[in-house]
Amino acid sequence: MSIVNMEFLQWDCDEVAGWIESLGFPQYKACFTENFITGRKLIYVNCNYLPRLGVTDFKDMQIISARVRELLGITETPWSRSIADPRRSAAALFLEQKSRTGERADRLTYSAVPARIASVRSQM
């Protein structure tokens, strides 16, 4: 994942809703705007979370979740993931941290993530 591909992090609720509409789901635009889903919150949009937003058609949930993962450049985390499995990708960890609000999240850059991960792992 490169910085160029992370423009979605700057999307506001209306831009996310527009993207959802461009996927062929205009009926869900309000679900995303009324729940204040910005580009930074897309990391949380999956089949577990979509019903809380108002998306309840299972096929639509699968498609939207897959397209969100594609946009974010991450893979699906299986429900049966073991703690013995390799750690999640740096991109997924970055997006999880970037989804938060505040100065620390605003300052966080993708290029800083590998060094931060290495620092945490060395302390283990």
Helices and strands as residue ranges (DSSP letters): G 3-10, H 13-22, G 26-28, H 29-34, G 39-44, H 50-53, H 58-72, H 90-98, H 103-107, G 110-112, H 113-122
